[in-house]
Amino acid sequence: MEIGRKILKAGEIKFKPDDKILVIIKSILGLLLSKKGEYIEAEVLYRKVIEINKRILGVEHKNTLSSMSDLGLLLSSKGEYIEAEKIHRLTLEAQTKVLGLEHVDTIITTTFLATTLYRKGEYKEAEMLFRKSLEVEERDLGLEHTNTISSMNNLALSLSSLGEYKEAEILFRRVMEIQRRVLGPKHQKMLITEQNFAIFLRDNTNYPKKAIPLLERILDIRRKENIPQYLASILTALGTTYGKCNLFDEAVNTLEESINIRRKLLKNGYLSKEPLIASLNRLLEVYEKNGKEKEIKRTQAEINSYSVCL
């Protein structure tokens, strides 16, 4: 990442602020930073790119709309769902008008909007949008394209949340079979799908313990990667699963590790309050299940302190 920052610094010396090459450098660095979870720096770069593109290319130019879509996804990843949804809807409206309903950029933004809606708990609209994306991607990109696979995975999540378990499980298993063959067992998208499937097994079958080895395998990989956002996510999933399987000590230790990571991310501006509150709520459920009154009061007080500021 330091190499990217050095390239940007050199570019800022060599080129004028609005130079096309410098805008491209900022866009690429913003994308790399976002993937590493360094959202504050990435957001600054994305907003600069959008400002320049609007001024030089126009509000409805393809590049302007693409950079807006990227910003919306970043905000959604931070948990800032309201602003993310607003940006996605504005972008989608303009892309539909300028590029058409089935243009690849329009479909990408459709998927981003659906993802944000899913995270907000608006599962029905998310399902509709994921189906729309998947239909176009299967036809135009093919079954094994990464965008098609992602939409299939996201549709499975939405169906699971809507109680459509049979179709959800079929899709999950279909996605994992393709990903193992095409991407390999340690690819990021494969890990995300496996985590989602493990959560599905935990919450929607009579055998939640089957989820534990899947989640523990992913945790081993996430520890080696050491990307805090991904690590906190798998820890919360695994801790919640331990709790459901009545493994009290394992649940508390795992959830507390996740919470500590998310507290630090929140303090440093890399995460919104919502993911931290979600982890605290999972810990609260474990304490309530085991009648730990002192811990219940302490955890509820922390949740309330963040909720007041929302």
C-alpha positions as CSV (number, residue, x, y, z in Angstrom):
1,M,0.0,0.0,0.0
2,E,2.9,2.3,0.7
3,I,4.0,1.9,-2.9
4,G,0.6,3.2,-4.0
5,R,0.8,6.2,-1.7
6,K,4.3,7.0,-3.1
7,I,3.0,6.8,-6.7
8,L,0.2,9.2,-5.8
9,K,2.6,11.6,-4.1
10,A,4.8,11.6,-7.2
11,G,1.8,12.0,-9.4
12,E,0.6,15.0,-7.4
13,I,4.0,16.7,-8.0
14,K,4.2,15.8,-11.8
15,F,0.6,16.3,-12.9
16,K,-2.1,19.0,-12.5
17,P,-4.8,18.2,-9.9
18,D,-7.4,17.4,-12.6
19,D,-5.1,15.4,-14.8
20,K,-6.7,12.1,-16.0
21,I,-3.7,10.0,-15.0
22,L,-3.8,11.4,-11.4
23,V,-7.6,10.7,-11.2
24,I,-6.9,7.1,-12.3
25,I,-4.2,6.7,-9.6
26,K,-6.5,8.0,-6.9
27,S,-9.3,5.7,-8.0
28,I,-7.0,2.6,-8.0
29,L,-5.5,3.5,-4.6
30,G,-9.0,4.1,-3.2
31,L,-10.1,0.7,-4.3
32,L,-7.0,-1.0,-2.8
33,L,-7.4,0.9,0.5
34,S,-11.1,0.0,0.6
35,K,-10.3,-3.7,0.1
36,K,-7.8,-3.6,3.0
37,G,-10.5,-1.9,5.2
38,E,-8.7,1.5,5.3
39,Y,-12.0,3.3,4.7
40,I,-11.2,6.8,5.9
41,E,-8.3,7.3,3.4
42,A,-10.3,5.5,0.7
43,E,-13.3,7.7,1.2
44,V,-11.3,10.9,0.9
45,L,-9.9,9.7,-2.4
46,Y,-13.2,8.5,-3.8
47,R,-14.9,11.9,-2.9
48,K,-12.0,13.8,-4.6
49,V,-12.4,11.6,-7.7
50,I,-16.2,12.2,-7.8
51,E,-15.7,16.0,-7.4
52,I,-13.2,16.1,-10.3
53,N,-15.2,13.8,-12.6
54,K,-18.4,15.8,-12.0
55,R,-16.6,19.1,-12.8
56,I,-14.6,17.8,-15.8
57,L,-16.8,15.1,-17.3
58,G,-20.3,15.9,-16.0
59,V,-22.7,14.4,-13.5
60,E,-24.0,11.7,-15.8
61,H,-20.7,10.6,-17.3
62,K,-20.0,6.9,-17.1
63,N,-16.8,7.4,-15.0
64,T,-18.6,9.8,-12.6
65,L,-21.3,7.3,-12.0
66,S,-18.9,4.4,-11.5
67,S,-16.9,6.4,-8.9
68,M,-20.2,7.2,-7.1
69,S,-21.1,3.5,-7.1
70,D,-17.7,2.7,-5.5
71,L,-18.3,5.3,-2.8
72,G,-21.7,3.9,-2.0
73,L,-20.2,0.4,-1.6
74,L,-17.5,1.7,0.7
75,L,-20.1,3.5,2.9
76,S,-22.2,0.4,3.1
77,S,-19.1,-1.6,4.2
78,K,-18.6,1.0,7.0
79,G,-22.2,0.4,8.1
80,E,-23.4,3.9,6.9
81,Y,-26.4,2.3,5.1
82,I,-28.7,5.4,4.8
83,E,-26.1,7.5,2.9
84,A,-25.0,4.4,0.9
85,E,-28.6,3.6,-0.2
86,K,-29.1,7.3,-1.2
87,I,-26.0,7.3,-3.4
88,H,-26.8,3.9,-4.9
89,R,-30.3,4.9,-5.9
90,L,-29.1,8.2,-7.4
91,T,-26.4,6.4,-9.3
92,L,-28.8,3.6,-10.5
93,E,-31.3,6.1,-11.8
94,A,-28.7,7.9,-13.8
95,Q,-27.1,4.8,-15.1
96,T,-30.4,3.4,-16.2
97,K,-31.1,6.6,-18.1
98,V,-27.7,7.0,-19.7
99,L,-26.4,3.4,-20.1
100,G,-29.6,1.3,-20.0
101,L,-31.1,-1.3,-17.6
102,E,-28.8,-4.2,-18.5
103,H,-25.4,-2.4,-18.9
104,V,-22.7,-4.0,-16.8
105,D,-22.2,-0.9,-14.7
106,T,-26.0,-0.6,-14.1
107,I,-26.1,-4.2,-12.9
108,I,-23.1,-3.7,-10.6
109,T,-24.8,-0.8,-8.9
110,T,-28.0,-2.8,-8.7
111,T,-26.1,-5.5,-6.8
112,F,-24.5,-2.9,-4.6
113,L,-27.9,-1.4,-3.7
114,A,-29.3,-4.9,-3.1
115,T,-26.4,-5.6,-0.7
116,T,-27.0,-2.4,1.2
117,L,-30.7,-3.2,1.5
118,Y,-29.9,-6.7,2.7
119,R,-27.7,-5.2,5.4
120,K,-30.5,-2.9,6.4
121,G,-32.9,-5.9,6.8
122,E,-35.0,-5.0,3.7
123,Y,-34.8,-8.6,2.4
124,K,-37.6,-8.7,-0.1
125,E,-36.4,-5.8,-2.2
126,A,-32.9,-7.1,-1.9
127,E,-34.0,-10.5,-3.2
128,M,-35.8,-8.9,-6.2
129,L,-32.7,-6.9,-7.1
130,F,-30.3,-9.8,-6.7
131,R,-32.6,-11.9,-9.0
132,K,-32.5,-9.2,-11.6
133,S,-28.7,-9.0,-11.5
134,L,-28.3,-12.7,-11.5
135,E,-30.5,-13.2,-14.6
136,V,-28.5,-10.7,-16.6
137,E,-25.1,-11.9,-15.4
138,E,-25.8,-15.6,-16.1
139,R,-26.9,-14.7,-19.6
140,D,-24.2,-12.1,-20.5
141,L,-21.2,-13.2,-18.3
142,G,-21.7,-16.9,-17.8
143,L,-22.2,-19.1,-14.8
144,E,-18.6,-19.1,-13.6
145,H,-18.0,-15.3,-13.7
146,T,-17.2,-13.8,-10.3
147,N,-20.1,-11.3,-10.6
148,T,-22.6,-14.1,-11.3
149,I,-21.3,-16.2,-8.4
150,S,-21.5,-13.2,-6.0
151,S,-25.1,-12.5,-7.0
152,M,-26.0,-16.2,-6.6
153,N,-24.4,-16.1,-3.1
154,N,-26.2,-12.9,-2.2
155,L,-29.6,-14.2,-3.4
156,A,-29.0,-17.3,-1.2
157,L,-28.6,-15.0,1.8
158,S,-31.7,-13.1,1.0
159,L,-33.8,-16.3,0.6
160,S,-32.4,-17.6,3.9
161,S,-33.5,-14.4,5.6
162,L,-37.0,-14.7,4.1
163,G,-37.3,-18.3,5.2
164,E,-36.9,-19.9,1.8
165,Y,-34.4,-22.4,3.1
166,K,-34.6,-25.1,0.5
167,E,-33.8,-22.8,-2.4
168,A,-31.2,-21.0,-0.3
169,E,-29.3,-24.2,0.5
170,I,-29.3,-25.3,-3.2
171,L,-27.8,-22.0,-4.2
172,F,-25.2,-22.0,-1.4
173,R,-24.0,-25.5,-2.4
174,R,-24.0,-24.5,-6.1
175,V,-21.9,-21.4,-5.4
176,M,-19.4,-23.3,-3.2
177,E,-18.9,-26.0,-5.8
178,I,-18.2,-23.4,-8.5
179,Q,-15.9,-21.3,-6.3
180,R,-13.8,-24.3,-5.1
181,R,-13.3,-25.3,-8.8
182,V,-12.7,-21.9,-10.2
183,L,-11.2,-19.8,-7.4
184,G,-9.7,-22.3,-5.0
185,P,-10.5,-23.0,-1.3
186,K,-8.8,-20.0,0.2
187,H,-10.0,-17.3,-2.2
188,Q,-11.7,-14.3,-0.4
189,K,-15.1,-14.9,-2.1
190,M,-14.9,-18.6,-1.2
191,L,-14.3,-17.8,2.4
192,I,-17.2,-15.4,2.5
193,T,-19.6,-17.9,0.9
194,E,-18.4,-20.6,3.4
195,Q,-19.0,-18.3,6.3
196,N,-22.5,-17.4,5.0
197,F,-23.3,-21.1,4.6
198,A,-22.1,-21.9,8.1
199,I,-24.3,-19.2,9.5
200,F,-27.2,-20.7,7.4
201,L,-26.5,-24.1,8.9
202,R,-26.4,-22.6,12.4
203,D,-29.6,-20.7,12.2
204,N,-31.8,-22.8,10.0
205,T,-31.1,-26.5,10.7
206,N,-31.2,-28.8,13.7
207,Y,-27.4,-29.3,13.5
208,P,-25.7,-26.0,14.4
209,K,-22.6,-27.8,15.5
210,K,-21.9,-28.6,11.9
211,A,-21.1,-24.9,11.4
212,I,-18.3,-24.9,14.0
213,P,-15.5,-26.7,11.9
214,L,-16.3,-24.5,8.9
215,L,-16.0,-21.3,10.9
216,E,-12.9,-22.4,12.7
217,R,-11.2,-23.2,9.4
218,I,-12.0,-19.7,8.1
219,L,-10.8,-18.2,11.4
220,D,-7.4,-19.8,11.0
221,I,-7.1,-18.2,7.6
222,R,-8.3,-14.8,8.8
223,R,-5.8,-14.8,11.6
224,K,-3.0,-15.2,9.1
225,E,-4.4,-12.5,6.9
226,N,-4.8,-10.2,9.9
227,I,-7.3,-7.8,8.3
228,P,-9.3,-6.5,11.3
229,Q,-12.7,-6.2,9.6
230,Y,-12.7,-9.7,8.3
231,L,-11.3,-11.1,11.5
232,A,-14.0,-9.4,13.6
233,S,-16.7,-10.7,11.3
234,I,-15.7,-14.4,11.6
235,L,-15.1,-14.1,15.3
236,T,-18.7,-12.7,15.8
237,A,-20.1,-15.6,13.6
238,L,-18.1,-18.2,15.5
239,G,-18.8,-16.8,18.9
240,T,-22.5,-16.7,18.2
241,T,-22.4,-20.3,17.0
242,Y,-20.6,-21.4,20.2
243,G,-23.3,-19.7,22.2
244,K,-26.0,-21.5,20.3
245,C,-24.2,-24.8,21.0
246,N,-24.0,-24.0,24.7
247,L,-20.2,-23.6,24.7
248,F,-20.4,-20.6,27.1
249,D,-16.6,-19.9,27.7
250,E,-15.7,-20.3,24.0
251,A,-18.6,-18.0,23.1
252,V,-17.7,-15.2,25.5
253,N,-14.0,-15.3,24.7
254,T,-14.6,-15.3,21.0
255,L,-17.2,-12.5,21.0
256,E,-15.1,-10.4,23.4
257,E,-12.2,-10.6,20.9
258,S,-14.4,-9.5,18.1
259,I,-15.8,-6.6,20.2
260,N,-12.3,-5.4,21.2
261,I,-11.4,-5.3,17.5
262,R,-14.5,-3.4,16.6
263,R,-14.1,-0.9,19.4
264,K,-10.6,-0.1,18.1
265,L,-11.9,0.2,14.5
266,L,-14.7,2.5,15.7
267,K,-12.3,4.7,17.7
268,N,-10.0,5.0,14.7
269,G,-12.8,5.8,12.3
270,Y,-12.7,2.6,10.3
271,L,-16.1,1.3,11.2
272,S,-19.5,2.7,12.2
273,K,-21.3,1.8,15.4
274,E,-23.7,-0.8,13.9
275,P,-21.3,-3.7,13.6
276,L,-20.0,-3.2,17.1
277,I,-23.6,-3.0,18.5
278,A,-24.3,-6.3,16.6
279,S,-21.4,-8.0,18.3
280,L,-22.4,-6.7,21.7
281,N,-26.0,-7.9,21.1
282,R,-24.7,-11.4,20.4
283,L,-22.6,-11.3,23.6
284,L,-25.7,-10.1,25.5
285,E,-27.7,-13.1,24.2
286,V,-25.1,-15.4,25.5
287,Y,-25.1,-13.8,29.0
288,E,-28.9,-13.8,29.1
289,K,-29.0,-17.5,28.1
290,N,-26.7,-18.3,31.1
291,G,-28.2,-15.9,33.6
292,K,-25.1,-13.7,34.1
293,E,-26.9,-10.6,35.6
294,K,-23.8,-8.5,36.2
295,E,-22.5,-9.0,32.7
296,I,-25.9,-8.4,31.2
297,K,-26.1,-5.0,32.9
298,R,-22.6,-4.0,31.8
299,T,-23.1,-5.1,28.2
300,Q,-26.6,-3.5,27.9
301,A,-25.1,-0.3,29.3
302,E,-22.5,-0.2,26.6
303,I,-25.1,-0.9,23.9
304,N,-27.3,1.9,25.2
305,S,-24.3,4.3,25.2
306,Y,-23.8,3.7,21.5
307,S,-27.5,3.7,20.6
308,V,-28.0,7.1,22.1
309,C,-25.4,8.5,19.7
310,L,-26.9,6.8,16.6
